[in-house]
Amino acid sequence: MLLITCPVTRTDELVADRRIRSVANHPTHIAVAVDCPSCGGTHVFRTGRRWEDDRAARAATQTANPTPTAASARAARVREPA
Ligand SMILES: [Zn+2]
């Protein structure tokens, strides 16, 4: 079972393992595609220590310097594909 938060309805949903559509291992994270019981769509959830560390570092950078830099924009673009 997984506990997800649907980005469409913003509700927490317990999801059975059989609703997992794919699991992809990336250098910085694992992407899990799940059929959502709440809205019927498929959502990709990313998890992993390096992914969380990077997000925390970027959040800290955003707080210190809210203006996006070319480097952070490039990093955001690189991370878009699942
Ligand atoms: Zn959903």
PDB file of the backbone (N, CA, C, O) and the ligand in Angstrom, with CONECT records:
HET     ZN  A 101       1
ATOM      1  N   MET A   1       0.842  -1.197   0.000  1.00  0.00           N
ATOM      2  CA  MET A   1       0.000   0.000   0.000  1.00  0.00           C
ATOM      3  C   MET A   1       0.873   1.241   0.000  1.00  0.00           C
ATOM      4  O   MET A   1       1.948   1.263   0.600  1.00  0.00           O
ATOM      5  N   LEU A   2       0.395   2.274  -0.682  1.00  0.00           N
ATOM      6  CA  LEU A   2       1.068   3.566  -0.689  1.00  0.00           C
ATOM      7  C   LEU A   2       0.077   4.618  -0.201  1.00  0.00           C
ATOM      8  O   LEU A   2      -1.126   4.514  -0.440  1.00  0.00           O
ATOM      9  N   LEU A   3       0.597   5.623   0.481  1.00  0.00           N
ATOM     10  CA  LEU A   3      -0.233   6.775   0.829  1.00  0.00           C
ATOM     11  C   LEU A   3       0.194   7.913  -0.078  1.00  0.00           C
ATOM     12  O   LEU A   3       1.340   8.360  -0.032  1.00  0.00           O
ATOM     13  N   ILE A   4      -0.741   8.385  -0.908  1.00  0.00           N
ATOM     14  CA  ILE A   4      -0.424   9.475  -1.825  1.00  0.00           C
ATOM     15  C   ILE A   4      -1.358  10.647  -1.562  1.00  0.00           C
ATOM     16  O   ILE A   4      -2.432  10.479  -0.985  1.00  0.00           O
ATOM     17  N   THR A   5      -0.947  11.816  -1.983  1.00  0.00           N
ATOM     18  CA  THR A   5      -1.827  12.976  -1.985  1.00  0.00           C
ATOM     19  C   THR A   5      -2.117  13.308  -3.438  1.00  0.00           C
ATOM     20  O   THR A   5      -1.209  13.654  -4.193  1.00  0.00           O
ATOM     21  N   CYS A   6      -3.377  13.204  -3.832  1.00  0.00           N
ATOM     22  CA  CYS A   6      -3.764  13.488  -5.212  1.00  0.00           C
ATOM     23  C   CYS A   6      -3.556  14.970  -5.493  1.00  0.00           C
ATOM     24  O   CYS A   6      -4.091  15.812  -4.772  1.00  0.00           O
ATOM     25  N   PRO A   7      -2.785  15.305  -6.529  1.00  0.00           N
ATOM     26  CA  PRO A   7      -2.563  16.717  -6.841  1.00  0.00           C
ATOM     27  C   PRO A   7      -3.801  17.399  -7.421  1.00  0.00           C
ATOM     28  O   PRO A   7      -3.853  18.627  -7.491  1.00  0.00           O
ATOM     29  N   VAL A   8      -4.787  16.621  -7.835  1.00  0.00           N
ATOM     30  CA  VAL A   8      -6.002  17.190  -8.419  1.00  0.00           C
ATOM     31  C   VAL A   8      -7.014  17.516  -7.322  1.00  0.00           C
ATOM     32  O   VAL A   8      -7.515  18.637  -7.235  1.00  0.00           O
ATOM     33  N   THR A   9      -7.306  16.512  -6.482  1.00  0.00           N
ATOM     34  CA  THR A   9      -8.328  16.708  -5.450  1.00  0.00           C
ATOM     35  C   THR A   9      -7.738  17.106  -4.106  1.00  0.00           C
ATOM     36  O   THR A   9      -8.472  17.509  -3.204  1.00  0.00           O
ATOM     37  N   ARG A  10      -6.413  16.998  -3.960  1.00  0.00           N
ATOM     38  CA  ARG A  10      -5.698  17.339  -2.711  1.00  0.00           C
ATOM     39  C   ARG A  10      -6.114  16.439  -1.553  1.00  0.00           C
ATOM     40  O   ARG A  10      -5.964  16.819  -0.392  1.00  0.00           O
ATOM     41  N   THR A  11      -6.637  15.248  -1.854  1.00  0.00           N
ATOM     42  CA  THR A  11      -7.010  14.332  -0.792  1.00  0.00           C
ATOM     43  C   THR A  11      -5.936  13.265  -0.651  1.00  0.00           C
ATOM     44  O   THR A  11      -5.254  12.923  -1.617  1.00  0.00           O
ATOM     45  N   ASP A  12      -5.793  12.740   0.575  1.00  0.00           N
ATOM     46  CA  ASP A  12      -4.873  11.634   0.824  1.00  0.00           C
ATOM     47  C   ASP A  12      -5.580  10.339   0.486  1.00  0.00           C
ATOM     48  O   ASP A  12      -6.728  10.133   0.879  1.00  0.00           O
ATOM     49  N   GLU A  13      -4.905   9.469  -0.236  1.00  0.00           N
ATOM     50  CA  GLU A  13      -5.508   8.216  -0.670  1.00  0.00           C
ATOM     51  C   GLU A  13      -4.565   7.063  -0.373  1.00  0.00           C
ATOM     52  O   GLU A  13      -3.365   7.153  -0.630  1.00  0.00           O
ATOM     53  N   LEU A  14      -5.111   5.975   0.173  1.00  0.00           N
ATOM     54  CA  LEU A  14      -4.351   4.747   0.300  1.00  0.00           C
ATOM     55  C   LEU A  14      -4.512   3.989  -1.013  1.00  0.00           C
ATOM     56  O   LEU A  14      -5.631   3.753  -1.468  1.00  0.00           O
ATOM     57  N   VAL A  15      -3.392   3.610  -1.616  1.00  0.00           N
ATOM     58  CA  VAL A  15      -3.413   3.010  -2.942  1.00  0.00           C
ATOM     59  C   VAL A  15      -2.815   1.606  -2.871  1.00  0.00           C
ATOM     60  O   VAL A  15      -1.734   1.409  -2.315  1.00  0.00           O
ATOM     61  N   ALA A  16      -3.525   0.642  -3.435  1.00  0.00           N
ATOM     62  CA  ALA A  16      -3.040  -0.735  -3.441  1.00  0.00           C
ATOM     63  C   ALA A  16      -1.865  -0.878  -4.406  1.00  0.00           C
ATOM     64  O   ALA A  16      -1.754  -0.130  -5.377  1.00  0.00           O
ATOM     65  N   ASP A  17      -0.998  -1.839  -4.130  1.00  0.00           N
ATOM     66  CA  ASP A  17       0.192  -2.067  -4.959  1.00  0.00           C
ATOM     67  C   ASP A  17      -0.179  -2.339  -6.424  1.00  0.00           C
ATOM     68  O   ASP A  17       0.570  -1.976  -7.331  1.00  0.00           O
ATOM     69  N   ARG A  18      -1.333  -2.975  -6.652  1.00  0.00           N
ATOM     70  CA  ARG A  18      -1.702  -3.310  -8.031  1.00  0.00           C
ATOM     71  C   ARG A  18      -1.998  -2.067  -8.871  1.00  0.00           C
ATOM     72  O   ARG A  18      -2.078  -2.152 -10.097  1.00  0.00           O
ATOM     73  N   ARG A  19      -2.162  -0.911  -8.218  1.00  0.00           N
ATOM     74  CA  ARG A  19      -2.396   0.331  -8.965  1.00  0.00           C
ATOM     75  C   ARG A  19      -1.102   1.013  -9.393  1.00  0.00           C
ATOM     76  O   ARG A  19      -1.140   2.033 -10.080  1.00  0.00           O
ATOM     77  N   ILE A  20       0.038   0.464  -8.994  1.00  0.00           N
ATOM     78  CA  ILE A  20       1.325   1.008  -9.443  1.00  0.00           C
ATOM     79  C   ILE A  20       1.514   0.610 -10.902  1.00  0.00           C
ATOM     80  O   ILE A  20       1.520  -0.577 -11.229  1.00  0.00           O
ATOM     81  N   ARG A  21       1.670   1.598 -11.774  1.00  0.00           N
ATOM     82  CA  ARG A  21       1.801   1.342 -13.209  1.00  0.00           C
ATOM     83  C   ARG A  21       3.253   1.140 -13.614  1.00  0.00           C
ATOM     84  O   ARG A  21       3.540   0.305 -14.472  1.00  0.00           O
ATOM     85  N   SER A  22       4.179   1.893 -13.012  1.00  0.00           N
ATOM     86  CA  SER A  22       5.584   1.731 -13.355  1.00  0.00           C
ATOM     87  C   SER A  22       6.443   2.294 -12.234  1.00  0.00           C
ATOM     88  O   SER A  22       6.025   3.173 -11.480  1.00  0.00           O
ATOM     89  N   VAL A  23       7.650   1.764 -12.149  1.00  0.00           N
ATOM     90  CA  VAL A  23       8.652   2.278 -11.223  1.00  0.00           C
ATOM     91  C   VAL A  23       9.920   2.462 -12.039  1.00  0.00           C
ATOM     92  O   VAL A  23      10.436   1.508 -12.620  1.00  0.00           O
ATOM     93  N   ALA A  24      10.424   3.697 -12.083  1.00  0.00           N
ATOM     94  CA  ALA A  24      11.611   3.984 -12.880  1.00  0.00           C
ATOM     95  C   ALA A  24      12.717   4.493 -11.971  1.00  0.00           C
ATOM     96  O   ALA A  24      12.522   5.426 -11.191  1.00  0.00           O
ATOM     97  N   ASN A  25      13.880   3.867 -12.084  1.00  0.00           N
ATOM     98  CA  ASN A  25      15.027   4.263 -11.274  1.00  0.00           C
ATOM     99  C   ASN A  25      15.832   5.309 -12.033  1.00  0.00           C
ATOM    100  O   ASN A  25      16.312   5.054 -13.138  1.00  0.00           O
ATOM    101  N   HIS A  26      15.976   6.489 -11.432  1.00  0.00           N
ATOM    102  CA  HIS A  26      16.759   7.575 -12.016  1.00  0.00           C
ATOM    103  C   HIS A  26      17.970   7.840 -11.128  1.00  0.00           C
ATOM    104  O   HIS A  26      17.974   7.437  -9.965  1.00  0.00           O
ATOM    105  N   PRO A  27      18.993   8.505 -11.649  1.00  0.00           N
ATOM    106  CA  PRO A  27      20.201   8.757 -10.833  1.00  0.00           C
ATOM    107  C   PRO A  27      19.906   9.499  -9.535  1.00  0.00           C
ATOM    108  O   PRO A  27      20.590   9.282  -8.535  1.00  0.00           O
ATOM    109  N   THR A  28      18.900  10.371  -9.534  1.00  0.00           N
ATOM    110  CA  THR A  28      18.631  11.173  -8.340  1.00  0.00           C
ATOM    111  C   THR A  28      17.388  10.742  -7.581  1.00  0.00           C
ATOM    112  O   THR A  28      17.170  11.190  -6.456  1.00  0.00           O
ATOM    113  N   HIS A  29      16.573   9.885  -8.168  1.00  0.00           N
ATOM    114  CA  HIS A  29      15.312   9.546  -7.506  1.00  0.00           C
ATOM    115  C   HIS A  29      14.678   8.317  -8.155  1.00  0.00           C
ATOM    116  O   HIS A  29      15.144   7.820  -9.180  1.00  0.00           O
ATOM    117  N   ILE A  30      13.603   7.845  -7.528  1.00  0.00           N
ATOM    118  CA  ILE A  30      12.775   6.797  -8.105  1.00  0.00           C
ATOM    119  C   ILE A  30      11.429   7.423  -8.433  1.00  0.00           C
ATOM    120  O   ILE A  30      10.825   8.075  -7.582  1.00  0.00           O
ATOM    121  N   ALA A  31      10.955   7.231  -9.656  1.00  0.00           N
ATOM    122  CA  ALA A  31       9.670   7.765 -10.079  1.00  0.00           C
ATOM    123  C   ALA A  31       8.663   6.625 -10.102  1.00  0.00           C
ATOM    124  O   ALA A  31       8.870   5.615 -10.775  1.00  0.00           O
ATOM    125  N   VAL A  32       7.571   6.793  -9.361  1.00  0.00           N
ATOM    126  CA  VAL A  32       6.527   5.772  -9.277  1.00  0.00           C
ATOM    127  C   VAL A  32       5.258   6.341  -9.892  1.00  0.00           C
ATOM    128  O   VAL A  32       4.725   7.342  -9.413  1.00  0.00           O
ATOM    129  N   ALA A  33       4.771   5.701 -10.961  1.00  0.00           N
ATOM    130  CA  ALA A  33       3.528   6.119 -11.600  1.00  0.00           C
ATOM    131  C   ALA A  33       2.397   5.294 -11.013  1.00  0.00           C
ATOM    132  O   ALA A  33       2.459   4.065 -10.993  1.00  0.00           O
ATOM    133  N   VAL A  34       1.354   5.980 -10.531  1.00  0.00           N
ATOM    134  CA  VAL A  34       0.274   5.337  -9.797  1.00  0.00           C
ATOM    135  C   VAL A  34      -1.067   5.758 -10.396  1.00  0.00           C
ATOM    136  O   VAL A  34      -1.291   6.936 -10.674  1.00  0.00           O
ATOM    137  N   ASP A  35      -1.963   4.770 -10.593  1.00  0.00           N
ATOM    138  CA  ASP A  35      -3.344   5.089 -10.966  1.00  0.00           C
ATOM    139  C   ASP A  35      -4.049   5.616  -9.727  1.00  0.00           C
ATOM    140  O   ASP A  35      -4.093   4.945  -8.695  1.00  0.00           O
ATOM    141  N   CYS A  36      -4.598   6.814  -9.831  1.00  0.00           N
ATOM    142  CA  CYS A  36      -5.188   7.476  -8.667  1.00  0.00           C
ATOM    143  C   CYS A  36      -6.636   7.046  -8.476  1.00  0.00           C
ATOM    144  O   CYS A  36      -7.441   7.182  -9.397  1.00  0.00           O
ATOM    145  N   PRO A  37      -6.986   6.525  -7.291  1.00  0.00           N
ATOM    146  CA  PRO A  37      -8.387   6.134  -7.043  1.00  0.00           C
ATOM    147  C   PRO A  37      -9.289   7.350  -6.819  1.00  0.00           C
ATOM    148  O   PRO A  37     -10.513   7.230  -6.875  1.00  0.00           O
ATOM    149  N   SER A  38      -8.701   8.498  -6.570  1.00  0.00           N
ATOM    150  CA  SER A  38      -9.496   9.696  -6.277  1.00  0.00           C
ATOM    151  C   SER A  38     -10.002  10.370  -7.552  1.00  0.00           C
ATOM    152  O   SER A  38     -11.195  10.647  -7.680  1.00  0.00           O
ATOM    153  N   CYS A  39      -9.084  10.635  -8.505  1.00  0.00           N
ATOM    154  CA  CYS A  39      -9.496  11.376  -9.710  1.00  0.00           C
ATOM    155  C   CYS A  39      -9.470  10.506 -10.963  1.00  0.00           C
ATOM    156  O   CYS A  39      -9.938  10.932 -12.018  1.00  0.00           O
ATOM    157  N   GLY A  40      -8.925   9.280 -10.860  1.00  0.00           N
ATOM    158  CA  GLY A  40      -8.901   8.391 -12.008  1.00  0.00           C
ATOM    159  C   GLY A  40      -7.718   8.610 -12.926  1.00  0.00           C
ATOM    160  O   GLY A  40      -7.538   7.864 -13.889  1.00  0.00           O
ATOM    161  N   GLY A  41      -6.916   9.607 -12.650  1.00  0.00           N
ATOM    162  CA  GLY A  41      -5.735   9.875 -13.473  1.00  0.00           C
ATOM    163  C   GLY A  41      -4.535   9.068 -13.016  1.00  0.00           C
ATOM    164  O   GLY A  41      -4.618   8.268 -12.084  1.00  0.00           O
ATOM    165  N   THR A  42      -3.423   9.293 -13.690  1.00  0.00           N
ATOM    166  CA  THR A  42      -2.163   8.666 -13.308  1.00  0.00           C
ATOM    167  C   THR A  42      -1.216   9.761 -12.853  1.00  0.00           C
ATOM    168  O   THR A  42      -0.999  10.737 -13.571  1.00  0.00           O
ATOM    169  N   HIS A  43      -0.651   9.603 -11.665  1.00  0.00           N
ATOM    170  CA  HIS A  43       0.278  10.593 -11.126  1.00  0.00           C
ATOM    171  C   HIS A  43       1.646   9.952 -10.953  1.00  0.00           C
ATOM    172  O   HIS A  43       1.760   8.760 -10.670  1.00  0.00           O
ATOM    173  N   VAL A  44       2.686  10.768 -11.129  1.00  0.00           N
ATOM    174  CA  VAL A  44       4.055  10.301 -10.902  1.00  0.00           C
ATOM    175  C   VAL A  44       4.544  10.915  -9.601  1.00  0.00           C
ATOM    176  O   VAL A  44       4.514  12.133  -9.421  1.00  0.00           O
ATOM    177  N   PHE A  45       4.993  10.055  -8.698  1.00  0.00           N
ATOM    178  CA  PHE A  45       5.556  10.507  -7.435  1.00  0.00           C
ATOM    179  C   PHE A  45       7.025  10.163  -7.424  1.00  0.00           C
ATOM    180  O   PHE A  45       7.415   9.058  -7.801  1.00  0.00           O
ATOM    181  N   ARG A  46       7.844  11.111  -6.989  1.00  0.00           N
ATOM    182  CA  ARG A  46       9.291  10.919  -6.979  1.00  0.00           C
ATOM    183  C   ARG A  46       9.776  10.886  -5.548  1.00  0.00           C
ATOM    184  O   ARG A  46       9.334  11.666  -4.704  1.00  0.00           O
ATOM    185  N   THR A  47      10.691   9.974  -5.287  1.00  0.00           N
ATOM    186  CA  THR A  47      11.210   9.847  -3.945  1.00  0.00           C
ATOM    187  C   THR A  47      12.669   9.436  -3.994  1.00  0.00           C
ATOM    188  O   THR A  47      13.142   8.891  -4.991  1.00  0.00           O
ATOM    189  N   GLY A  48      13.365   9.698  -2.924  1.00  0.00           N
ATOM    190  CA  GLY A  48      14.774   9.336  -2.845  1.00  0.00           C
ATOM    191  C   GLY A  48      15.550  10.404  -2.097  1.00  0.00           C
ATOM    192  O   GLY A  48      15.206  11.585  -2.139  1.00  0.00           O
ATOM    193  N   ARG A  49      16.615   9.971  -1.404  1.00  0.00           N
ATOM    194  CA  ARG A  49      17.369  10.901  -0.567  1.00  0.00           C
ATOM    195  C   ARG A  49      17.955  12.032  -1.386  1.00  0.00           C
ATOM    196  O   ARG A  49      17.868  13.193  -0.987  1.00  0.00           O
ATOM    197  N   ARG A  50      18.564  11.706  -2.548  1.00  0.00           N
ATOM    198  CA  ARG A  50      19.202  12.759  -3.336  1.00  0.00           C
ATOM    199  C   ARG A  50      18.178  13.733  -3.890  1.00  0.00           C
ATOM    200  O   ARG A  50      18.434  14.934  -3.981  1.00  0.00           O
ATOM    201  N   TRP A  51      16.988  13.199  -4.268  1.00  0.00           N
ATOM    202  CA  TRP A  51      15.910  14.061  -4.759  1.00  0.00           C
ATOM    203  C   TRP A  51      15.462  15.013  -3.649  1.00  0.00           C
ATOM    204  O   TRP A  51      15.313  16.213  -3.882  1.00  0.00           O
ATOM    205  N   GLU A  52      15.246  14.473  -2.431  1.00  0.00           N
ATOM    206  CA  GLU A  52      14.782  15.302  -1.314  1.00  0.00           C
ATOM    207  C   GLU A  52      15.855  16.314  -0.926  1.00  0.00           C
ATOM    208  O   GLU A  52      15.539  17.473  -0.655  1.00  0.00           O
ATOM    209  N   ASP A  53      17.135  15.889  -0.895  1.00  0.00           N
ATOM    210  CA  ASP A  53      18.224  16.805  -0.539  1.00  0.00           C
ATOM    211  C   ASP A  53      18.279  17.952  -1.543  1.00  0.00           C
ATOM    212  O   ASP A  53      18.436  19.113  -1.165  1.00  0.00           O
ATOM    213  N   ASP A  54      18.148  17.617  -2.821  1.00  0.00           N
ATOM    214  CA  ASP A  54      18.227  18.634  -3.868  1.00  0.00           C
ATOM    215  C   ASP A  54      17.069  19.614  -3.748  1.00  0.00           C
ATOM    216  O   ASP A  54      17.256  20.821  -3.901  1.00  0.00           O
ATOM    217  N   ARG A  55      15.877  19.101  -3.476  1.00  0.00           N
ATOM    218  CA  ARG A  55      14.704  19.977  -3.316  1.00  0.00           C
ATOM    219  C   ARG A  55      14.893  20.892  -2.112  1.00  0.00           C
ATOM    220  O   ARG A  55      14.573  22.079  -2.176  1.00  0.00           O
ATOM    221  N   ALA A  56      15.413  20.342  -1.012  1.00  0.00           N
ATOM    222  CA  ALA A  56      15.636  21.145   0.188  1.00  0.00           C
ATOM    223  C   ALA A  56      16.671  22.222  -0.088  1.00  0.00           C
ATOM    224  O   ALA A  56      16.518  23.362   0.350  1.00  0.00           O
ATOM    225  N   ALA A  57      17.734  21.862  -0.820  1.00  0.00           N
ATOM    226  CA  ALA A  57      18.777  22.834  -1.144  1.00  0.00           C
ATOM    227  C   ALA A  57      18.222  23.926  -2.032  1.00  0.00           C
ATOM    228  O   ALA A  57      18.535  25.104  -1.855  1.00  0.00           O
ATOM    229  N   ARG A  58      17.383  23.527  -3.003  1.00  0.00           N
ATOM    230  CA  ARG A  58      16.810  24.537  -3.899  1.00  0.00           C
ATOM    231  C   ARG A  58      15.830  25.431  -3.148  1.00  0.00           C
ATOM    232  O   ARG A  58      15.764  26.632  -3.409  1.00  0.00           O
ATOM    233  N   ALA A  59      15.059  24.852  -2.206  1.00  0.00           N
ATOM    234  CA  ALA A  59      14.132  25.659  -1.412  1.00  0.00           C
ATOM    235  C   ALA A  59      14.908  26.674  -0.586  1.00  0.00           C
ATOM    236  O   ALA A  59      14.487  27.824  -0.466  1.00  0.00           O
ATOM    237  N   ALA A  60      16.044  26.258  -0.012  1.00  0.00           N
ATOM    238  CA  ALA A  60      16.874  27.171   0.780  1.00  0.00           C
ATOM    239  C   ALA A  60      17.428  28.269  -0.114  1.00  0.00           C
ATOM    240  O   ALA A  60      17.481  29.434   0.281  1.00  0.00           O
ATOM    241  N   THR A  61      17.842  27.892  -1.326  1.00  0.00           N
ATOM    242  CA  THR A  61      18.371  28.885  -2.272  1.00  0.00           C
ATOM    243  C   THR A  61      17.274  29.863  -2.668  1.00  0.00           C
ATOM    244  O   THR A  61      17.508  31.067  -2.767  1.00  0.00           O
ATOM    245  N   GLN A  62      16.057  29.326  -2.896  1.00  0.00           N
ATOM    246  CA  GLN A  62      14.946  30.189  -3.276  1.00  0.00           C
ATOM    247  C   GLN A  62      14.641  31.189  -2.172  1.00  0.00           C
ATOM    248  O   GLN A  62      14.337  32.349  -2.450  1.00  0.00           O
ATOM    249  N   THR A  63      14.721  30.745  -0.916  1.00  0.00           N
ATOM    250  CA  THR A  63      14.441  31.629   0.211  1.00  0.00           C
ATOM    251  C   THR A  63      15.494  32.722   0.298  1.00  0.00           C
ATOM    252  O   THR A  63      15.185  33.888   0.547  1.00  0.00           O
ATOM    253  N   ALA A  64      16.768  32.318   0.084  1.00  0.00           N
ATOM    254  CA  ALA A  64      17.859  33.284   0.184  1.00  0.00           C
ATOM    255  C   ALA A  64      17.861  34.230  -1.008  1.00  0.00           C
ATOM    256  O   ALA A  64      18.165  35.415  -0.876  1.00  0.00           O
ATOM    257  N   ASN A  65      17.510  33.682  -2.196  1.00  0.00           N
ATOM    258  CA  ASN A  65      17.566  34.473  -3.424  1.00  0.00           C
ATOM    259  C   ASN A  65      16.379  34.088  -4.293  1.00  0.00           C
ATOM    260  O   ASN A  65      16.495  33.196  -5.134  1.00  0.00           O
ATOM    261  N   PRO A  66      15.219  34.756  -4.102  1.00  0.00           N
ATOM    262  CA  PRO A  66      13.996  34.341  -4.804  1.00  0.00           C
ATOM    263  C   PRO A  66      14.047  34.507  -6.317  1.00  0.00           C
ATOM    264  O   PRO A  66      13.200  33.951  -7.016  1.00  0.00           O
ATOM    265  N   THR A  67      15.002  35.244  -6.838  1.00  0.00           N
ATOM    266  CA  THR A  67      15.107  35.399  -8.280  1.00  0.00           C
ATOM    267  C   THR A  67      15.791  34.170  -8.875  1.00  0.00           C
ATOM    268  O   THR A  67      16.933  33.872  -8.527  1.00  0.00           O
ATOM    269  N   PRO A  68      15.100  33.450  -9.776  1.00  0.00           N
ATOM    270  CA  PRO A  68      15.719  32.254 -10.354  1.00  0.00           C
ATOM    271  C   PRO A  68      16.956  32.616 -11.176  1.00  0.00           C
ATOM    272  O   PRO A  68      16.955  33.592 -11.927  1.00  0.00           O
ATOM    273  N   THR A  69      17.986  31.829 -11.024  1.00  0.00           N
ATOM    274  CA  THR A  69      19.197  32.037 -11.803  1.00  0.00           C
ATOM    275  C   THR A  69      19.137  31.166 -13.046  1.00  0.00           C
ATOM    276  O   THR A  69      18.303  30.265 -13.133  1.00  0.00           O
ATOM    277  N   ALA A  70      19.999  31.421 -13.992  1.00  0.00           N
ATOM    278  CA  ALA A  70      20.054  30.590 -15.188  1.00  0.00           C
ATOM    279  C   ALA A  70      20.347  29.144 -14.810  1.00  0.00           C
ATOM    280  O   ALA A  70      19.805  28.215 -15.408  1.00  0.00           O
ATOM    281  N   ALA A  71      21.217  28.961 -13.807  1.00  0.00           N
ATOM    282  CA  ALA A  71      21.574  27.600 -13.394  1.00  0.00           C
ATOM    283  C   ALA A  71      20.378  26.876 -12.790  1.00  0.00           C
ATOM    284  O   ALA A  71      20.154  25.706 -13.098  1.00  0.00           O
ATOM    285  N   SER A  72      19.598  27.552 -11.929  1.00  0.00           N
ATOM    286  CA  SER A  72      18.463  26.876 -11.309  1.00  0.00           C
ATOM    287  C   SER A  72      17.368  26.625 -12.338  1.00  0.00           C
ATOM    288  O   SER A  72      16.666  25.617 -12.256  1.00  0.00           O
ATOM    289  N   ALA A  73      17.210  27.525 -13.305  1.00  0.00           N
ATOM    290  CA  ALA A  73      16.227  27.304 -14.364  1.00  0.00           C
ATOM    291  C   ALA A  73      16.634  26.100 -15.210  1.00  0.00           C
ATOM    292  O   ALA A  73      15.792  25.294 -15.607  1.00  0.00           O
ATOM    293  N   ARG A  74      17.928  25.989 -15.478  1.00  0.00           N
ATOM    294  CA  ARG A  74      18.422  24.852 -16.241  1.00  0.00           C
ATOM    295  C   ARG A  74      18.200  23.557 -15.468  1.00  0.00           C
ATOM    296  O   ARG A  74      17.792  22.545 -16.038  1.00  0.00           O
ATOM    297  N   ALA A  75      18.478  23.599 -14.144  1.00  0.00           N
ATOM    298  CA  ALA A  75      18.276  22.411 -13.310  1.00  0.00           C
ATOM    299  C   ALA A  75      16.814  22.016 -13.292  1.00  0.00           C
ATOM    300  O   ALA A  75      16.500  20.828 -13.353  1.00  0.00           O
ATOM    301  N   ALA A  76      15.905  22.987 -13.210  1.00  0.00           N
ATOM    302  CA  ALA A  76      14.477  22.697 -13.182  1.00  0.00           C
ATOM    303  C   ALA A  76      14.044  22.066 -14.497  1.00  0.00           C
ATOM    304  O   ALA A  76      13.233  21.140 -14.508  1.00  0.00           O
ATOM    305  N   ARG A  77      14.586  22.570 -15.613  1.00  0.00           N
ATOM    306  CA  ARG A  77      14.229  22.016 -16.914  1.00  0.00           C
ATOM    307  C   ARG A  77      14.713  20.589 -17.045  1.00  0.00           C
ATOM    308  O   ARG A  77      14.002  19.734 -17.574  1.00  0.00           O
ATOM    309  N   VAL A  78      15.915  20.326 -16.567  1.00  0.00           N
ATOM    310  CA  VAL A  78      16.503  18.996 -16.695  1.00  0.00           C
ATOM    311  C   VAL A  78      15.677  17.984 -15.924  1.00  0.00           C
ATOM    312  O   VAL A  78      15.588  16.824 -16.328  1.00  0.00           O
ATOM    313  N   ARG A  79      15.074  18.400 -14.825  1.00  0.00           N
ATOM    314  CA  ARG A  79      14.362  17.460 -13.954  1.00  0.00           C
ATOM    315  C   ARG A  79      12.914  17.252 -14.385  1.00  0.00           C
ATOM    316  O   ARG A  79      12.237  16.406 -13.802  1.00  0.00           O
ATOM    317  N   GLU A  80      12.411  17.975 -15.369  1.00  0.00           N
ATOM    318  CA  GLU A  80      10.998  17.867 -15.731  1.00  0.00           C
ATOM    319  C   GLU A  80      10.573  16.471 -16.205  1.00  0.00           C
ATOM    320  O   GLU A  80       9.542  15.975 -15.751  1.00  0.00           O
ATOM    321  N   PRO A  81      11.332  15.818 -17.105  1.00  0.00           N
ATOM    322  CA  PRO A  81      10.859  14.507 -17.580  1.00  0.00           C
ATOM    323  C   PRO A  81      10.839  13.475 -16.453  1.00  0.00           C
ATOM    324  O   PRO A  81      11.723  13.466 -15.597  1.00  0.00           O
ATOM    325  N   ALA A  82       9.839  12.619 -16.460  1.00  0.00           N
ATOM    326  CA  ALA A  82       9.715  11.621 -15.393  1.00  0.00           C
ATOM    327  C   ALA A  82      10.802  10.592 -15.518  1.00  0.00           C
ATOM    328  O   ALA A  82      10.870   9.665 -14.712  1.00  0.00           O
TER     329      ALA A  82
HETATM  330 ZN    ZN A 101      -5.522  12.001  -8.571  1.00  0.00          ZN2+
END
